[in-house]
Amino acid sequence: MAKKNSVLLTQVIGKGTFEVDSISDRDAAIVKLLSTSGIAHGVKLRLREPQAEGVYAVSIGGSAQVLHLSREAADTIRVHPSH
């Protein structure tokens, strides 16, 4: 169950570090894509500046590698600020 202070990744304004609270399972293909990319409950994501409209650039943990997520994929991820 998602925490009350979590929001969809698509609702986050600006850059920052967040922890994945939950991932919707409504689209099996997106769940598989996120899983194989290393995005799962409890993982820390750094949201970076997007390079294109509707694309969400994230890094997992301390990695410098940038993953580009579609709006549809980002809209399945709930996050809360990482402390």
QUIKA-V103066 format. One record per backbone hydrogen bond with DSSP energy under -1.0 kcal/mol. NH is the residue of the N-H (numbers start at 1). CO is the residue of the C=O. E is the energy in kcal/mol with one decimal. If there is no record, write none. Layout:
NH&CO&E / NH&CO&E
//
This chain:
6&3&-1.6 / 7&79&-2.8 / 9&77&-2.7 / 11&8&-2.1 / 12&9&-1.2 / 16&47&-1.6 / 18&45&-3.2 / 19&80&-3.0 / 20&43&-2.9 / 21&78&-3.2 / 22&78&-1.5 / 24&76&-2.8 / 31&27&-2.3 / 32&28&-2.3 / 33&29&-2.3 / 34&30&-2.8 / 35&31&-2.5 / 36&32&-2.7 / 37&33&-1.2 / 38&35&-1.3 / 39&34&-2.8 / 42&20&-3.0 / 43&40&-2.1 / 45&18&-3.5 / 46&59&-2.9 / 47&16&-3.0 / 48&57&-3.3 / 55&52&-1.7 / 56&69&-3.0 / 58&67&-2.6 / 59&46&-1.8 / 61&44&-3.5 / 63&60&-2.2 / 67&58&-3.5 / 69&56&-3.2 / 74&70&-2.8 / 75&71&-1.9 / 76&73&-1.7 / 77&74&-1.2 / 78&22&-3.0 / 79&7&-3.2 / 80&19&-1.9 / 82&17&-2.1
//
